[in-house]
Structure formats: structure tokens, C-alpha cells
């Protein structure tokens, strides 16, 4: 299993954002999964991952993570829909 260098929720957020900027959605999603093992994802966590999906042109993945938000009782905010 890959070891993630992140020691805080914010570090995971930054890692996911960098992966998205590099058009590497698989790494962004893997980092999100690791985040979920270490921390409780927040609306910000999901928003960053949804944005990553959009940046990579993968609308179905964005919709999947939006559904996961609802399933995990995370309320979307105005950023979620931008």
C-alpha cells in the first residue's frame, strides 16, 4: 500500500489539489481514500475532489463523489455547485 506523506486534513487537500492540477485524477482519488482512513472528510474535502474531477473532464466521477457526499451526510455548499 502506498504511504501518504500527509499528516493533516489540509495537507491531504493540498495533495489532491496538486494531483488535479497535473490532470492525475487517479492519484487525487487515491489520496482522498487515504484521507478517509486518517480523517473524517469535510465539505471542503469533497469539494476539492469534485473540482479535481471537473478539472480532469470527468463529470461522472464528479457526480459519483457528490453522491458519496450525500451518502455520508455531508451537506453541499455553494462551492460544491460552482
Secondary structure, 3 states (H helix, E strand, C coil): CCCCCCCCHHHHHHHHHHHHHCCCHHHHHHHHHHHHHHCCCCHHHHHHHHHHHHHCCCHHHHHHHHHHHHHCCCCCCCCCCC
